[in-house]
């Protein structure tokens, strides 16, 4: 079966740092429980805080953004 990660790794002109292509405890991003829990806590606080902030506001109109992305697809 074709392995996309291996293909990209062999064809990318600027190789990624070694710690991003193989697993190293405490070096690879999110490789320790403390980093995973901290990231999850920050994510949840951000999501629920933004939900509370936006609760009483009108929805944003993103028509221009969608029109730009729609035109780029053609």
C-alpha positions in Angstrom: 0.0 0.0 0.0 1.2 3.5 -0.8 2.5 5.4 2.3 1.9 9.1 1.9 4.1 10.1 4.8 7.1 8.2 3.4 6.5 9.7 0.0 6.5 13.2 1.4 9.5 12.5 3.6 11.6 11.4 0.7 10.5 14.2 -1.6 10.4 17.3 0.6 13.5 19.4 -0.2 13.9 20.8 3.3 13.7 17.8 5.6 11.8 18.2 8.9 13.7 18.1 12.2 14.4 14.6 13.3 12.2 15.0 16.5 9.2 15.6 14.2 9.7 12.5 12.1 10.3 10.0 14.9 9.1 9.6 18.4 11.2 10.9 21.3 9.6 10.9 24.8 9.3 14.5 26.2 10.7 16.0 22.9 8.0 15.1 20.3 5.1 17.5 20.5 2.4 16.2 22.9 4.5 13.2 23.9 3.9 13.7 27.6 0.7 13.5 29.7 1.3 17.0 31.2 1.5 18.6 27.7 -1.6 16.7 26.5 -3.6 17.7 29.6 -2.5 21.3 29.4 -3.3 21.5 25.7 -6.7 20.0 26.3 -7.5 22.3 29.1 -6.5 25.4 27.0 -8.6 24.1 24.1 -11.7 23.6 26.3 -11.3 26.9 28.1 -11.0 28.7 24.8 -14.0 27.0 23.2 -16.4 27.5 26.2 -15.2 31.0 26.8 -15.8 32.0 23.2 -19.2 30.3 23.4 -20.2 32.4 26.4 -18.8 35.6 24.8 -20.8 35.0 21.5 -24.0 33.8 23.3 -25.7 37.3 23.2 -24.3 38.5 19.9 -25.6 38.3 16.3 -24.0 35.6 14.1 -21.2 36.9 11.9 -21.9 37.2 8.2 -19.1 35.5 6.3 -20.6 36.0 2.8 -17.5 37.7 1.3 -15.2 34.9 2.7 -17.4 32.2 1.1 -17.6 34.1 -2.2 -13.8 34.3 -2.4 -13.4 30.6 -1.6 -16.1 29.7 -4.1 -14.5 31.7 -6.9 -11.1 30.1 -6.2 -12.7 26.6 -6.7 -13.6 27.4 -10.4 
